[in-house]
């Protein structure tokens, strides 16, 4: 959790958007690889690596936002 807390939110957001939507000319790799995963066609190592590469920033962003929501707030009485 310490490493996740150190990640800056705004750059992580832009990295997740850029890698999630790349390439911009055709269907994004992330959507293509997720479709392959759900249809059980994701078997080549390059496709698995591609899913990992394009999906990791989005997963980190989700975990960062989730940790910000559930983080206990310091309240002073």
Residue pairs with C-beta under 8 A, 6 or more apart in sequence:
1 67
4 60
4 63
4 64
4 67
5 67
7 60
7 64
9 64
9 65
9 68
12 57
12 60
12 61
12 64
13 61
15 57
16 57
16 58
16 60
16 61
19 30
19 53
19 54
19 57
19 58
20 28
20 30
20 54
20 55
20 57
20 58
21 28
21 30
22 28
22 29
22 54
23 29
28 54
29 50
29 51
29 54
30 51
30 54
30 55
30 58
33 42
33 47
33 50
33 51
33 54
33 55
34 51
34 55
36 42
36 47
36 51
37 51
42 48
42 51
